[in-house]
Amino acid sequence: MKVLKVTQNGAIRWKSYYWVYLTVALKGKYVGIEDLGNGIWKVFYRNVFLGFFNEKQLRNKESSTRLETNLV
């Protein structure tokens, strides 16, 4: 599990140049991300599950990706 800090705009920085948007309510807080394999990551705040993101879908460096709540 990795721990990342949520920025002032409510996103986390992924691999130095990608953005994954979470929520502005978590700005300045730390979230945990857990690797599920195949580039899929589970995001938590404390013990609350927030959603998933797929690092293979992070292509455009200038736009952010939102979390998904299901993988289907």
PQR file of N, CA, C, O and H, with PARSE charges and radii, in Angstrom:
ATOM      1  N   MET A   1       0.845  -1.182   0.000 -0.4000 1.5000
ATOM      2  CA  MET A   1       0.000   0.000   0.000 -0.0000 2.0000
ATOM      3  C   MET A   1       0.888   1.242   0.000  0.5500 1.7000
ATOM      4  O   MET A   1       1.907   1.291   0.688 -0.5500 1.4000
ATOM      5  N   LYS A   2       0.486   2.239  -0.779 -0.4000 1.5000
ATOM      6  CA  LYS A   2       1.191   3.509  -0.841 -0.0000 2.0000
ATOM      7  C   LYS A   2       0.318   4.588  -0.210  0.5500 1.7000
ATOM      8  O   LYS A   2      -0.908   4.475  -0.186 -0.5500 1.4000
ATOM      9  H   LYS A   2      -0.342   2.199  -1.338  0.4000 1.0000
ATOM     10  N   VAL A   3       0.957   5.626   0.297 -0.4000 1.5000
ATOM     11  CA  VAL A   3       0.251   6.758   0.882 -0.0000 2.0000
ATOM     12  C   VAL A   3       0.588   8.005   0.072  0.5500 1.7000
ATOM     13  O   VAL A   3       1.759   8.315  -0.148 -0.5500 1.4000
ATOM     14  H   VAL A   3       1.953   5.717   0.279  0.4000 1.0000
ATOM     15  N   LEU A   4      -0.460   8.725  -0.373 -0.4000 1.5000
ATOM     16  CA  LEU A   4      -0.270   9.933  -1.169 -0.0000 2.0000
ATOM     17  C   LEU A   4      -1.063  11.080  -0.555  0.5500 1.7000
ATOM     18  O   LEU A   4      -2.106  10.869   0.064 -0.5500 1.4000
ATOM     19  H   LEU A   4      -1.411   8.473  -0.194  0.4000 1.0000
ATOM     20  N   LYS A   5      -0.555  12.291  -0.736 -0.4000 1.5000
ATOM     21  CA  LYS A   5      -1.234  13.476  -0.212 -0.0000 2.0000
ATOM     22  C   LYS A   5      -2.148  14.064  -1.283  0.5500 1.7000
ATOM     23  O   LYS A   5      -1.760  14.185  -2.446 -0.5500 1.4000
ATOM     24  H   LYS A   5       0.293  12.462  -1.239  0.4000 1.0000
ATOM     25  N   VAL A   6      -3.365  14.429  -0.880 -0.4000 1.5000
ATOM     26  CA  VAL A   6      -4.325  15.055  -1.781 -0.0000 2.0000
ATOM     27  C   VAL A   6      -3.961  16.542  -1.902  0.5500 1.7000
ATOM     28  O   VAL A   6      -3.763  17.221  -0.895 -0.5500 1.4000
ATOM     29  H   VAL A   6      -3.680  14.331   0.064  0.4000 1.0000
ATOM     30  N   THR A   7      -3.876  17.033  -3.125 -0.4000 1.5000
ATOM     31  CA  THR A   7      -3.487  18.419  -3.367 -0.0000 2.0000
ATOM     32  C   THR A   7      -4.647  19.375  -3.076  0.5500 1.7000
ATOM     33  O   THR A   7      -5.754  18.939  -2.762 -0.5500 1.4000
ATOM     34  H   THR A   7      -4.037  16.481  -3.944  0.4000 1.0000
ATOM     35  N   GLN A   8      -4.390  20.661  -3.181 -0.4000 1.5000
ATOM     36  CA  GLN A   8      -5.395  21.687  -2.904 -0.0000 2.0000
ATOM     37  C   GLN A   8      -6.576  21.645  -3.871  0.5500 1.7000
ATOM     38  O   GLN A   8      -7.657  22.134  -3.545 -0.5500 1.4000
ATOM     39  H   GLN A   8      -3.491  21.016  -3.437  0.4000 1.0000
ATOM     40  N   ASN A   9      -6.381  21.066  -5.059 -0.4000 1.5000
ATOM     41  CA  ASN A   9      -7.489  20.963  -6.012 -0.0000 2.0000
ATOM     42  C   ASN A   9      -8.272  19.658  -5.865  0.5500 1.7000
ATOM     43  O   ASN A   9      -9.189  19.402  -6.645 -0.5500 1.4000
ATOM     44  H   ASN A   9      -5.503  20.668  -5.324  0.4000 1.0000
ATOM     45  N   GLY A  10      -7.921  18.822  -4.869 -0.4000 1.5000
ATOM     46  CA  GLY A  10      -8.670  17.600  -4.597 -0.0000 2.0000
ATOM     47  C   GLY A  10      -8.227  16.390  -5.382  0.5500 1.7000
ATOM     48  O   GLY A  10      -8.967  15.410  -5.473 -0.5500 1.4000
ATOM     49  H   GLY A  10      -7.176  19.030  -4.235  0.4000 1.0000
ATOM     50  N   ALA A  11      -7.031  16.434  -5.953 -0.4000 1.5000
ATOM     51  CA  ALA A  11      -6.535  15.321  -6.764 -0.0000 2.0000
ATOM     52  C   ALA A  11      -5.235  14.781  -6.170  0.5500 1.7000
ATOM     53  O   ALA A  11      -4.588  15.432  -5.349 -0.5500 1.4000
ATOM     54  H   ALA A  11      -6.431  17.231  -5.879  0.4000 1.0000
ATOM     55  N   ILE A  12      -4.871  13.579  -6.604 -0.4000 1.5000
ATOM     56  CA  ILE A  12      -3.574  13.030  -6.237 -0.0000 2.0000
ATOM     57  C   ILE A  12      -2.708  12.983  -7.491  0.5500 1.7000
ATOM     58  O   ILE A  12      -3.204  12.812  -8.605 -0.5500 1.4000
ATOM     59  H   ILE A  12      -5.396  13.050  -7.271  0.4000 1.0000
ATOM     60  N   ARG A  13      -1.436  13.136  -7.288 -0.4000 1.5000
ATOM     61  CA  ARG A  13      -0.476  13.099  -8.388 -0.0000 2.0000
ATOM     62  C   ARG A  13      -0.012  11.659  -8.548  0.5500 1.7000
ATOM     63  O   ARG A  13       0.436  11.035  -7.586 -0.5500 1.4000
ATOM     64  H   ARG A  13      -1.034  13.275  -6.383  0.4000 1.0000
ATOM     65  N   TRP A  14      -0.118  11.135  -9.760 -0.4000 1.5000
ATOM     66  CA  TRP A  14       0.260   9.758 -10.015 -0.0000 2.0000
ATOM     67  C   TRP A  14       1.422   9.714 -11.000  0.5500 1.7000
ATOM     68  O   TRP A  14       1.320  10.229 -12.113 -0.5500 1.4000
ATOM     69  H   TRP A  14      -0.481  11.642 -10.542  0.4000 1.0000
ATOM     70  N   LYS A  15       2.523   9.099 -10.589 -0.4000 1.5000
ATOM     71  CA  LYS A  15       3.733   8.941 -11.410 -0.0000 2.0000
ATOM     72  C   LYS A  15       4.229  10.277 -11.961  0.5500 1.7000
ATOM     73  O   LYS A  15       4.596  10.367 -13.133 -0.5500 1.4000
ATOM     74  H   LYS A  15       2.607   8.681  -9.684  0.4000 1.0000
ATOM     75  N   SER A  16       4.240  11.288 -11.143 -0.4000 1.5000
ATOM     76  CA  SER A  16       4.812  12.606 -11.415 -0.0000 2.0000
ATOM     77  C   SER A  16       4.049  13.480 -12.398  0.5500 1.7000
ATOM     78  O   SER A  16       4.213  14.699 -12.348 -0.5500 1.4000
ATOM     79  H   SER A  16       3.941  11.215 -10.192  0.4000 1.0000
ATOM     80  N   TYR A  17       3.228  12.936 -13.286 -0.4000 1.5000
ATOM     81  CA  TYR A  17       2.579  13.819 -14.253 -0.0000 2.0000
ATOM     82  C   TYR A  17       1.129  13.495 -14.560  0.5500 1.7000
ATOM     83  O   TYR A  17       0.529  14.187 -15.382 -0.5500 1.4000
ATOM     84  H   TYR A  17       3.095  11.946 -13.326  0.4000 1.0000
ATOM     85  N   TYR A  18       0.536  12.486 -13.950 -0.4000 1.5000
ATOM     86  CA  TYR A  18      -0.885  12.206 -14.140 -0.0000 2.0000
ATOM     87  C   TYR A  18      -1.656  12.670 -12.909  0.5500 1.7000
ATOM     88  O   TYR A  18      -1.110  12.697 -11.806 -0.5500 1.4000
ATOM     89  H   TYR A  18       1.024  11.924 -13.282  0.4000 1.0000
ATOM     90  N   TRP A  19      -2.926  13.036 -13.095 -0.4000 1.5000
ATOM     91  CA  TRP A  19      -3.788  13.473 -12.000 -0.0000 2.0000
ATOM     92  C   TRP A  19      -4.982  12.539 -11.885  0.5500 1.7000
ATOM     93  O   TRP A  19      -5.600  12.183 -12.888 -0.5500 1.4000
ATOM     94  H   TRP A  19      -3.369  13.014 -13.991  0.4000 1.0000
ATOM     95  N   VAL A  20      -5.306  12.143 -10.655 -0.4000 1.5000
ATOM     96  CA  VAL A  20      -6.516  11.371 -10.379 -0.0000 2.0000
ATOM     97  C   VAL A  20      -7.345  12.194  -9.406  0.5500 1.7000
ATOM     98  O   VAL A  20      -6.935  12.426  -8.269 -0.5500 1.4000
ATOM     99  H   VAL A  20      -4.804  12.433  -9.840  0.4000 1.0000
ATOM    100  N   TYR A  21      -8.516  12.634  -9.860 -0.4000 1.5000
ATOM    101  CA  TYR A  21      -9.355  13.501  -9.034 -0.0000 2.0000
ATOM    102  C   TYR A  21     -10.120  12.671  -8.004  0.5500 1.7000
ATOM    103  O   TYR A  21     -10.733  11.659  -8.344 -0.5500 1.4000
ATOM    104  H   TYR A  21      -8.849  12.445 -10.783  0.4000 1.0000
ATOM    105  N   LEU A  22     -10.080  13.111  -6.728 -0.4000 1.5000
ATOM    106  CA  LEU A  22     -10.830  12.467  -5.655 -0.0000 2.0000
ATOM    107  C   LEU A  22     -11.982  13.375  -5.229  0.5500 1.7000
ATOM    108  O   LEU A  22     -13.116  13.181  -5.668 -0.5500 1.4000
ATOM    109  H   LEU A  22      -9.582  13.933  -6.452  0.4000 1.0000
ATOM    110  N   THR A  23     -11.704  14.356  -4.383 -0.4000 1.5000
ATOM    111  CA  THR A  23     -12.679  15.333  -3.936 -0.0000 2.0000
ATOM    112  C   THR A  23     -11.952  16.465  -3.221  0.5500 1.7000
ATOM    113  O   THR A  23     -10.917  16.243  -2.592 -0.5500 1.4000
ATOM    114  H   THR A  23     -10.783  14.513  -4.026  0.4000 1.0000
ATOM    115  N   VAL A  24     -12.483  17.661  -3.314 -0.4000 1.5000
ATOM    116  CA  VAL A  24     -11.871  18.810  -2.655 -0.0000 2.0000
ATOM    117  C   VAL A  24     -11.989  18.671  -1.137  0.5500 1.7000
ATOM    118  O   VAL A  24     -11.199  19.263  -0.402 -0.5500 1.4000
ATOM    119  H   VAL A  24     -13.324  17.842  -3.824  0.4000 1.0000
ATOM    120  N   ALA A  25     -12.953  17.907  -0.665 -0.4000 1.5000
ATOM    121  CA  ALA A  25     -13.135  17.723   0.774 -0.0000 2.0000
ATOM    122  C   ALA A  25     -11.915  17.069   1.430  0.5500 1.7000
ATOM    123  O   ALA A  25     -11.727  17.195   2.640 -0.5500 1.4000
ATOM    124  H   ALA A  25     -13.595  17.426  -1.262  0.4000 1.0000
ATOM    125  N   LEU A  26     -11.096  16.380   0.656 -0.4000 1.5000
ATOM    126  CA  LEU A  26      -9.916  15.698   1.197 -0.0000 2.0000
ATOM    127  C   LEU A  26      -8.619  16.482   0.984  0.5500 1.7000
ATOM    128  O   LEU A  26      -7.537  15.935   1.194 -0.5500 1.4000
ATOM    129  H   LEU A  26     -11.249  16.278  -0.327  0.4000 1.0000
ATOM    130  N   LYS A  27      -8.704  17.741   0.574 -0.4000 1.5000
ATOM    131  CA  LYS A  27      -7.467  18.486   0.294 -0.0000 2.0000
ATOM    132  C   LYS A  27      -6.580  18.570   1.534  0.5500 1.7000
ATOM    133  O   LYS A  27      -7.038  18.878   2.634 -0.5500 1.4000
ATOM    134  H   LYS A  27      -9.584  18.185   0.404  0.4000 1.0000
ATOM    135  N   GLY A  28      -5.308  18.287   1.320 -0.4000 1.5000
ATOM    136  CA  GLY A  28      -4.338  18.294   2.407 -0.0000 2.0000
ATOM    137  C   GLY A  28      -4.290  17.016   3.222  0.5500 1.7000
ATOM    138  O   GLY A  28      -3.405  16.858   4.062 -0.5500 1.4000
ATOM    139  H   GLY A  28      -4.936  18.036   0.426  0.4000 1.0000
ATOM    140  N   LYS A  29      -5.213  16.107   2.997 -0.4000 1.5000
ATOM    141  CA  LYS A  29      -5.249  14.828   3.730 -0.0000 2.0000
ATOM    142  C   LYS A  29      -4.414  13.787   2.980  0.5500 1.7000
ATOM    143  O   LYS A  29      -4.001  13.999   1.840 -0.5500 1.4000
ATOM    144  H   LYS A  29      -5.932  16.235   2.314  0.4000 1.0000
ATOM    145  N   TYR A  30      -4.183  12.681   3.640 -0.4000 1.5000
ATOM    146  CA  TYR A  30      -3.448  11.573   3.034 -0.0000 2.0000
ATOM    147  C   TYR A  30      -4.398  10.422   2.754  0.5500 1.7000
ATOM    148  O   TYR A  30      -5.255  10.100   3.577 -0.5500 1.4000
ATOM    149  H   TYR A  30      -4.519  12.508   4.566  0.4000 1.0000
ATOM    150  N   VAL A  31      -4.241   9.794   1.574 -0.4000 1.5000
ATOM    151  CA  VAL A  31      -5.053   8.636   1.200 -0.0000 2.0000
ATOM    152  C   VAL A  31      -4.117   7.465   0.938  0.5500 1.7000
ATOM    153  O   VAL A  31      -2.949   7.649   0.595 -0.5500 1.4000
ATOM    154  H   VAL A  31      -3.545  10.056   0.906  0.4000 1.0000
ATOM    155  N   GLY A  32      -4.647   6.266   1.103 -0.4000 1.5000
ATOM    156  CA  GLY A  32      -3.890   5.059   0.811 -0.0000 2.0000
ATOM    157  C   GLY A  32      -4.366   4.460  -0.492  0.5500 1.7000
ATOM    158  O   GLY A  32      -5.562   4.476  -0.787 -0.5500 1.4000
ATOM    159  H   GLY A  32      -5.595   6.116   1.382  0.4000 1.0000
ATOM    160  N   ILE A  33      -3.438   3.930  -1.277 -0.4000 1.5000
ATOM    161  CA  ILE A  33      -3.812   3.236  -2.504 -0.0000 2.0000
ATOM    162  C   ILE A  33      -3.203   1.841  -2.476  0.5500 1.7000
ATOM    163  O   ILE A  33      -2.051   1.651  -2.086 -0.5500 1.4000
ATOM    164  H   ILE A  33      -2.468   3.917  -1.037  0.4000 1.0000
ATOM    165  N   GLU A  34      -4.000   0.881  -2.896 -0.4000 1.5000
ATOM    166  CA  GLU A  34      -3.598  -0.523  -2.857 -0.0000 2.0000
ATOM    167  C   GLU A  34      -3.660  -1.109  -4.257  0.5500 1.7000
ATOM    168  O   GLU A  34      -4.671  -0.967  -4.945 -0.5500 1.4000
ATOM    169  H   GLU A  34      -4.936   1.036  -3.213  0.4000 1.0000
ATOM    170  N   ASP A  35      -2.594  -1.764  -4.685 -0.4000 1.5000
ATOM    171  CA  ASP A  35      -2.513  -2.368  -6.013 -0.0000 2.0000
ATOM    172  C   ASP A  35      -3.296  -3.674  -6.031  0.5500 1.7000
ATOM    173  O   ASP A  35      -3.062  -4.565  -5.214 -0.5500 1.4000
ATOM    174  H   ASP A  35      -1.772  -1.880  -4.126  0.4000 1.0000
ATOM    175  N   LEU A  36      -4.238  -3.774  -6.982 -0.4000 1.5000
ATOM    176  CA  LEU A  36      -5.001  -5.015  -7.151 -0.0000 2.0000
ATOM    177  C   LEU A  36      -4.466  -5.860  -8.294  0.5500 1.7000
ATOM    178  O   LEU A  36      -4.928  -6.983  -8.500 -0.5500 1.4000
ATOM    179  H   LEU A  36      -4.428  -3.050  -7.646  0.4000 1.0000
ATOM    180  N   GLY A  37      -3.499  -5.338  -9.038 -0.4000 1.5000
ATOM    181  CA  GLY A  37      -2.938  -6.039 -10.190 -0.0000 2.0000
ATOM    182  C   GLY A  37      -3.514  -5.488 -11.482  0.5500 1.7000
ATOM    183  O   GLY A  37      -4.572  -4.859 -11.480 -0.5500 1.4000
ATOM    184  H   GLY A  37      -3.124  -4.427  -8.870  0.4000 1.0000
ATOM    185  N   ASN A  38      -2.821  -5.723 -12.579 -0.4000 1.5000
ATOM    186  CA  ASN A  38      -3.226  -5.277 -13.912 -0.0000 2.0000
ATOM    187  C   ASN A  38      -3.453  -3.771 -13.997  0.5500 1.7000
ATOM    188  O   ASN A  38      -4.260  -3.319 -14.809 -0.5500 1.4000
ATOM    189  H   ASN A  38      -1.962  -6.234 -12.581  0.4000 1.0000
ATOM    190  N   GLY A  39      -2.765  -2.992 -13.184 -0.4000 1.5000
ATOM    191  CA  GLY A  39      -2.873  -1.540 -13.241 -0.0000 2.0000
ATOM    192  C   GLY A  39      -4.080  -0.958 -12.537  0.5500 1.7000
ATOM    193  O   GLY A  39      -4.357   0.233 -12.680 -0.5500 1.4000
ATOM    194  H   GLY A  39      -2.109  -3.358 -12.524  0.4000 1.0000
ATOM    195  N   ILE A  40      -4.804  -1.764 -11.781 -0.4000 1.5000
ATOM    196  CA  ILE A  40      -5.987  -1.279 -11.064 -0.0000 2.0000
ATOM    197  C   ILE A  40      -5.615  -1.012  -9.611  0.5500 1.7000
ATOM    198  O   ILE A  40      -5.004  -1.851  -8.949 -0.5500 1.4000
ATOM    199  H   ILE A  40      -4.580  -2.731 -11.665  0.4000 1.0000
ATOM    200  N   TRP A  41      -5.993   0.170  -9.124 -0.4000 1.5000
ATOM    201  CA  TRP A  41      -5.661   0.601  -7.779 -0.0000 2.0000
ATOM    202  C   TRP A  41      -6.926   0.936  -7.005  0.5500 1.7000
ATOM    203  O   TRP A  41      -7.846   1.554  -7.541 -0.5500 1.4000
ATOM    204  H   TRP A  41      -6.490   0.851  -9.662  0.4000 1.0000
ATOM    205  N   LYS A  42      -6.968   0.531  -5.754 -0.4000 1.5000
ATOM    206  CA  LYS A  42      -8.069   0.796  -4.828 -0.0000 2.0000
ATOM    207  C   LYS A  42      -7.658   1.974  -3.949  0.5500 1.7000
ATOM    208  O   LYS A  42      -6.535   1.996  -3.445 -0.5500 1.4000
ATOM    209  H   LYS A  42      -6.221   0.029  -5.318  0.4000 1.0000
ATOM    210  N   VAL A  43      -8.537   2.948  -3.753 -0.4000 1.5000
ATOM    211  CA  VAL A  43      -8.208   4.156  -2.993 -0.0000 2.0000
ATOM    212  C   VAL A  43      -9.028   4.196  -1.704  0.5500 1.7000
ATOM    213  O   VAL A  43     -10.239   3.974  -1.715 -0.5500 1.4000
ATOM    214  H   VAL A  43      -9.450   2.930  -4.162  0.4000 1.0000
ATOM    215  N   PHE A  44      -8.342   4.486  -0.584 -0.4000 1.5000
ATOM    216  CA  PHE A  44      -8.971   4.548   0.736 -0.0000 2.0000
ATOM    217  C   PHE A  44      -8.637   5.855   1.429  0.5500 1.7000
ATOM    218  O   PHE A  44      -7.556   6.412   1.237 -0.5500 1.4000
ATOM    219  H   PHE A  44      -7.359   4.667  -0.575  0.4000 1.0000
ATOM    220  N   TYR A  45      -9.573   6.344   2.237 -0.4000 1.5000
ATOM    221  CA  TYR A  45      -9.271   7.392   3.208 -0.0000 2.0000
ATOM    222  C   TYR A  45      -9.585   6.799   4.570  0.5500 1.7000
ATOM    223  O   TYR A  45     -10.737   6.487   4.871 -0.5500 1.4000
ATOM    224  H   TYR A  45     -10.451   5.891   2.393  0.4000 1.0000
ATOM    225  N   ARG A  46      -8.557   6.646   5.391 -0.4000 1.5000
ATOM    226  CA  ARG A  46      -8.645   5.913   6.658 -0.0000 2.0000
ATOM    227  C   ARG A  46      -9.161   4.512   6.360  0.5500 1.7000
ATOM    228  O   ARG A  46      -8.497   3.767   5.640 -0.5500 1.4000
ATOM    229  H   ARG A  46      -7.621   6.900   5.147  0.4000 1.0000
ATOM    230  N   ASN A  47     -10.315   4.128   6.886 -0.4000 1.5000
ATOM    231  CA  ASN A  47     -10.840   2.792   6.571 -0.0000 2.0000
ATOM    232  C   ASN A  47     -12.001   2.855   5.582  0.5500 1.7000
ATOM    233  O   ASN A  47     -12.703   1.861   5.395 -0.5500 1.4000
ATOM    234  H   ASN A  47     -10.855   4.733   7.471  0.4000 1.0000
ATOM    235  N   VAL A  48     -12.215   4.015   4.942 -0.4000 1.5000
ATOM    236  CA  VAL A  48     -13.325   4.197   4.005 -0.0000 2.0000
ATOM    237  C   VAL A  48     -12.827   3.995   2.573  0.5500 1.7000
ATOM    238  O   VAL A  48     -11.903   4.671   2.121 -0.5500 1.4000
ATOM    239  H   VAL A  48     -11.645   4.822   5.094  0.4000 1.0000
ATOM    240  N   PHE A  49     -13.451   3.063   1.879 -0.4000 1.5000
ATOM    241  CA  PHE A  49     -13.121   2.806   0.479 -0.0000 2.0000
ATOM    242  C   PHE A  49     -13.725   3.917  -0.381  0.5500 1.7000
ATOM    243  O   PHE A  49     -14.921   4.192  -0.289 -0.5500 1.4000
ATOM    244  H   PHE A  49     -14.202   2.514   2.246  0.4000 1.0000
ATOM    245  N   LEU A  50     -12.893   4.559  -1.222 -0.4000 1.5000
ATOM    246  CA  LEU A  50     -13.369   5.658  -2.065 -0.0000 2.0000
ATOM    247  C   LEU A  50     -13.665   5.238  -3.494  0.5500 1.7000
ATOM    248  O   LEU A  50     -14.616   5.738  -4.096 -0.5500 1.4000
ATOM    249  H   LEU A  50     -11.921   4.335  -1.296  0.4000 1.0000
ATOM    250  N   GLY A  51     -12.874   4.333  -4.049 -0.4000 1.5000
ATOM    251  CA  GLY A  51     -13.098   3.901  -5.421 -0.0000 2.0000
ATOM    252  C   GLY A  51     -11.849   3.305  -6.038  0.5500 1.7000
ATOM    253  O   GLY A  51     -10.840   3.095  -5.365 -0.5500 1.4000
ATOM    254  H   GLY A  51     -12.102   3.927  -3.560  0.4000 1.0000
ATOM    255  N   PHE A  52     -11.938   3.033  -7.340 -0.4000 1.5000
ATOM    256  CA  PHE A  52     -10.850   2.432  -8.106 -0.0000 2.0000
ATOM    257  C   PHE A  52     -10.363   3.410  -9.156  0.5500 1.7000
ATOM    258  O   PHE A  52     -11.102   4.309  -9.555 -0.5500 1.4000
ATOM    259  H   PHE A  52     -12.758   3.203  -7.887  0.4000 1.0000
ATOM    260  N   PHE A  53      -9.120   3.244  -9.610 -0.4000 1.5000
ATOM    261  CA  PHE A  53      -8.696   3.860 -10.864 -0.0000 2.0000
ATOM    262  C   PHE A  53      -7.766   2.907 -11.587  0.5500 1.7000
ATOM    263  O   PHE A  53      -7.060   2.113 -10.965 -0.5500 1.4000
ATOM    264  H   PHE A  53      -8.520   2.514  -9.286  0.4000 1.0000
ATOM    265  N   ASN A  54      -7.776   2.995 -12.902 -0.4000 1.5000
ATOM    266  CA  ASN A  54      -6.960   2.142 -13.757 -0.0000 2.0000
ATOM    267  C   ASN A  54      -5.831   2.991 -14.338  0.5500 1.7000
ATOM    268  O   ASN A  54      -6.080   3.918 -15.108 -0.5500 1.4000
ATOM    269  H   ASN A  54      -8.350   3.640 -13.407  0.4000 1.0000
ATOM    270  N   GLU A  55      -4.595   2.673 -13.968 -0.4000 1.5000
ATOM    271  CA  GLU A  55      -3.477   3.482 -14.434 -0.0000 2.0000
ATOM    272  C   GLU A  55      -3.253   3.352 -15.932  0.5500 1.7000
ATOM    273  O   GLU A  55      -2.586   4.201 -16.523 -0.5500 1.4000
ATOM    274  H   GLU A  55      -4.393   1.919 -13.342  0.4000 1.0000
ATOM    275  N   LYS A  56      -3.789   2.318 -16.560 -0.4000 1.5000
ATOM    276  CA  LYS A  56      -3.638   2.162 -18.012 -0.0000 2.0000
ATOM    277  C   LYS A  56      -4.526   3.143 -18.770  0.5500 1.7000
ATOM    278  O   LYS A  56      -4.302   3.383 -19.957 -0.5500 1.4000
ATOM    279  H   LYS A  56      -4.331   1.629 -16.080  0.4000 1.0000
ATOM    280  N   GLN A  57      -5.530   3.712 -18.106 -0.4000 1.5000
ATOM    281  CA  GLN A  57      -6.407   4.684 -18.754 -0.0000 2.0000
ATOM    282  C   GLN A  57      -5.933   6.122 -18.533  0.5500 1.7000
ATOM    283  O   GLN A  57      -6.594   7.059 -18.980 -0.5500 1.4000
ATOM    284  H   GLN A  57      -5.712   3.517 -17.143  0.4000 1.0000
ATOM    285  N   LEU A  58      -4.812   6.310 -17.860 -0.4000 1.5000
ATOM    286  CA  LEU A  58      -4.267   7.642 -17.617 -0.0000 2.0000
ATOM    287  C   LEU A  58      -3.355   8.019 -18.776  0.5500 1.7000
ATOM    288  O   LEU A  58      -2.140   7.846 -18.692 -0.5500 1.4000
ATOM    289  H   LEU A  58      -4.275   5.549 -17.497  0.4000 1.0000
ATOM    290  N   ARG A  59      -3.926   8.527 -19.844 -0.4000 1.5000
ATOM    291  CA  ARG A  59      -3.128   8.806 -21.037 -0.0000 2.0000
ATOM    292  C   ARG A  59      -2.848  10.282 -21.230  0.5500 1.7000
ATOM    293  O   ARG A  59      -1.725  10.663 -21.562 -0.5500 1.4000
ATOM    294  H   ARG A  59      -4.913   8.667 -19.913  0.4000 1.0000
ATOM    295  N   ASN A  60      -3.848  11.113 -21.027 -0.4000 1.5000
ATOM    296  CA  ASN A  60      -3.687  12.541 -21.275 -0.0000 2.0000
ATOM    297  C   ASN A  60      -3.115  13.220 -20.038  0.5500 1.7000
ATOM    298  O   ASN A  60      -3.767  13.251 -18.994 -0.5500 1.4000
ATOM    299  H   ASN A  60      -4.760  10.804 -20.757  0.4000 1.0000
ATOM    300  N   LYS A  61      -1.936  13.751 -20.138 -0.4000 1.5000
ATOM    301  CA  LYS A  61      -1.263  14.366 -18.998 -0.0000 2.0000
ATOM    302  C   LYS A  61      -1.936  15.647 -18.531  0.5500 1.7000
ATOM    303  O   LYS A  61      -1.749  16.052 -17.384 -0.5500 1.4000
ATOM    304  H   LYS A  61      -1.406  13.726 -20.986  0.4000 1.0000
ATOM    305  N   GLU A  62      -2.715  16.295 -19.390 -0.4000 1.5000
ATOM    306  CA  GLU A  62      -3.307  17.575 -19.055 -0.0000 2.0000
ATOM    307  C   GLU A  62      -4.708  17.462 -18.452  0.5500 1.7000
ATOM    308  O   GLU A  62      -5.269  18.472 -18.026 -0.5500 1.4000
ATOM    309  H   GLU A  62      -2.868  15.966 -20.323  0.4000 1.0000
ATOM    310  N   SER A  63      -5.276  16.282 -18.407 -0.4000 1.5000
ATOM    311  CA  SER A  63      -6.612  16.136 -17.825 -0.0000 2.0000
ATOM    312  C   SER A  63      -6.551  15.146 -16.675  0.5500 1.7000
ATOM    313  O   SER A  63      -5.666  14.291 -16.622 -0.5500 1.4000
ATOM    314  H   SER A  63      -4.821  15.462 -18.753  0.4000 1.0000
ATOM    315  N   SER A  64      -7.494  15.269 -15.761 -0.4000 1.5000
ATOM    316  CA  SER A  64      -7.516  14.366 -14.613 -0.0000 2.0000
ATOM    317  C   SER A  64      -8.530  13.259 -14.838  0.5500 1.7000
ATOM    318  O   SER A  64      -9.448  13.402 -15.645 -0.5500 1.4000
ATOM    319  H   SER A  64      -8.212  15.963 -15.804  0.4000 1.0000
ATOM    320  N   THR A  65      -8.364  12.166 -14.128 -0.4000 1.5000
ATOM    321  CA  THR A  65      -9.270  11.031 -14.187 -0.0000 2.0000
ATOM    322  C   THR A  65     -10.016  10.946 -12.874  0.5500 1.7000
ATOM    323  O   THR A  65      -9.429  11.159 -11.813 -0.5500 1.4000
ATOM    324  H   THR A  65      -7.618  12.049 -13.472  0.4000 1.0000
ATOM    325  N   ARG A  66     -11.292  10.640 -12.928 -0.4000 1.5000
ATOM    326  CA  ARG A  66     -12.083  10.487 -11.710 -0.0000 2.0000
ATOM    327  C   ARG A  66     -12.088   9.030 -11.274  0.5500 1.7000
ATOM    328  O   ARG A  66     -11.890   8.123 -12.083 -0.5500 1.4000
ATOM    329  H   ARG A  66     -11.769  10.466 -13.790  0.4000 1.0000
ATOM    330  N   LEU A  67     -12.318   8.819  -9.984 -0.4000 1.5000
ATOM    331  CA  LEU A  67     -12.427   7.458  -9.464 -0.0000 2.0000
ATOM    332  C   LEU A  67     -13.698   6.796  -9.959  0.5500 1.7000
ATOM    333  O   LEU A  67     -14.696   7.465 -10.228 -0.5500 1.4000
ATOM    334  H   LEU A  67     -12.479   9.556  -9.327  0.4000 1.0000
ATOM    335  N   GLU A  68     -13.653   5.476 -10.078 -0.4000 1.5000
ATOM    336  CA  GLU A  68     -14.829   4.690 -10.426 -0.0000 2.0000
ATOM    337  C   GLU A  68     -15.209   3.868  -9.211  0.5500 1.7000
ATOM    338  O   GLU A  68     -14.337   3.431  -8.459 -0.5500 1.4000
ATOM    339  H   GLU A  68     -12.843   4.933  -9.860  0.4000 1.0000
ATOM    340  N   THR A  69     -16.514   3.649  -9.007 -0.4000 1.5000
ATOM    341  CA  THR A  69     -16.947   2.883  -7.839 -0.0000 2.0000
ATOM    342  C   THR A  69     -17.143   1.406  -8.172  0.5500 1.7000
ATOM    343  O   THR A  69     -17.240   0.586  -7.259 -0.5500 1.4000
ATOM    344  H   THR A  69     -17.223   4.004  -9.618  0.4000 1.0000
ATOM    345  N   ASN A  70     -17.203   1.046  -9.449 -0.4000 1.5000
ATOM    346  CA  ASN A  70     -17.254  -0.367  -9.802 -0.0000 2.0000
ATOM    347  C   ASN A  70     -16.398  -0.594 -11.040  0.5500 1.7000
ATOM    348  O   ASN A  70     -16.109   0.340 -11.787 -0.5500 1.4000
ATOM    349  H   ASN A  70     -17.124   1.712 -10.191  0.4000 1.0000
ATOM    350  N   LEU A  71     -16.007  -1.809 -11.245 -0.4000 1.5000
ATOM    351  CA  LEU A  71     -15.075  -2.143 -12.335 -0.0000 2.0000
ATOM    352  C   LEU A  71     -15.765  -2.647 -13.582  0.5500 1.7000
ATOM    353  O   LEU A  71     -15.096  -2.915 -14.580 -0.5500 1.4000
ATOM    354  H   LEU A  71     -16.241  -2.568 -10.638  0.4000 1.0000
ATOM    355  N   VAL A  72     -17.081  -2.784 -13.564 -0.4000 1.5000
ATOM    356  CA  VAL A  72     -17.808  -3.355 -14.710 -0.0000 2.0000
ATOM    357  C   VAL A  72     -18.121  -2.298 -15.727  0.5500 1.7000
ATOM    358  O   VAL A  72     -18.729  -2.593 -16.756 -0.5500 1.4000
ATOM    359  H   VAL A  72     -17.625  -2.566 -12.754  0.4000 1.0000
TER
END
